């Protein structure tokens, strides 16, 4: 049964295959300004070296505790079944920048092409909500491109409530199930 885990070198071979699938559909090209696109360009074929991959895993895990005081902490969780990488979800601990508040949101996700249309994205998004609640988030902003019908359906199936459209992005809020306690909300 698939589950969310912290990034791990145990899925090395499958992760590389997934990145090749994403690259084959055009991700990582010069015009791809997404985090995934940048990562594909940065690591390219270097991921094949187990030491480089282990270093990458450590880097991704460390992003939850950035050394830079102005950086937004990001926890990345991988959706795996055994040693088979299916996708990833990133949870930004806040939307402390204008870009994140307007367009990026708290949560981003992707599923490798050969694992799509099986409900994995919806399952990943639902499964990361308790983690977001542990971070103290009562609700999370999740966005998608206006023409991304699949992602829109995933967000709505996970309980997303439409707020508005801004700059080509549909914006939804999803409750995490966190209940406010006390005057401070903690």
Order of alpha helices (4+ residues) and beta strands (2+ residues): beta-alpha-alpha-alpha-beta-beta-beta-alpha-beta-alpha-beta-beta
